[in-house]
Amino acid sequence: MTRRSELVSEGLQEYLVTHSVAPDPVLAELAVETASRFPDAAGMQIGPEQGAFMTMLTQLAGATGALEIGTFTGYSAICVARGLADGGRLTCCDVSEEWTSVARKYWQRAGLADRIDLKLRPALETLQAMPATESFDIAFIDADKTGYVSYWDEVVPRMRPGGVILVDNTLQDGRVIEPASQDANVQAIRAFNDHVIADERVVVVLLPIGDGLTMARKK
Ligand SMILES: C[S@@+](CC[C@H](N)C(=O)[O-])C[C@H]1O[C@@H](n2cnc3c(N)ncnc32)[C@H](O)[C@@H]1O
């Protein structure tokens, strides 16, 4: 199964996936198992081209400290953890024992389990319990959309200068610009996007990758 963004046609999606580095067997099998065990939730998983982008970006950043908010069955975590420099560590935040049990299985298979630390409690609690020091080179926010502003406000102070924050689903299948779309997630993302562009601590670019990927570099 390939998750396709509404922003890209089916044919173009296939083209860009086949012209990006292919998922290895671990990622491919994780996508298949997620789709078969959790068919109603599988669409939450990032697509293969976004995963390849995140691995490359983590490598380019020379990241050793990484943070993920919203882990699900672990696909994006594998993509980030694989890009870490030697000795790097990824802290993952989620609330689902069931979904993250699949993640743990695939982290083992990928040989990454020893560099991933999973915190199973509401992400805001995990963040607030962390020291407010500049610890992370890269962060990925991909949990409940109504929590994004709160996560952002906890994450930015914990990023190192030059660190990169990625935020998923910031175009909401294009509904951010449709006035008739007033559901809670769309409204939350509009408010989040406005919050981020007004934040002078970061430089921001919103990319049409997947369902919209915001990329922000801390000054
Ligand atoms: C969109 S999915 C993450 C997808 C994942 N990044 C991937 O690519 O496979 C969102 C995840 O956020 C988690 N989540 C929802 N509310 C949360 C909260 N308050 N704290 C931590 N995690 C939460 C859900 O359990 C779910 O696994």
The ligand as a Gaussian input file, in Angstrom:
#p B3LYP/6-31G(d) Opt

LIG

0 1
 C       -0.523000      10.196000      12.702000
 S       -0.137000       8.965000      13.878000
 C        1.629000       8.946000      13.834000
 C        2.153000       8.301000      12.567000
 C        3.632000       7.992000      12.609000
 N        4.413000       9.212000      12.729000
 C        4.016000       7.221000      11.361000
 O        4.504000       7.816000      10.412000
 O        3.764000       6.006000      11.312000
 C       -0.521000       9.786000      15.380000
 C       -0.091000       9.083000      16.653000
 O       -0.230000      10.027000      17.713000
 C       -0.589000       9.332000      18.870000
 N       -1.199000      10.273000      19.807000
 C       -2.446000      10.798000      19.787000
 N       -2.629000      11.608000      20.845000
 C       -1.474000      11.599000      21.545000
 C       -1.024000      12.246000      22.733000
 N       -1.823000      13.065000      23.418000
 N        0.221000      12.000000      23.161000
 C        1.051000      11.170000      22.470000
 N        0.679000      10.540000      21.341000
 C       -0.553000      10.748000      20.891000
 C       -1.532000       8.242000      18.389000
 O       -1.590000       7.173000      19.310000
 C       -0.911000       7.874000      17.042000
 O       -0.080000       6.746000      17.168000

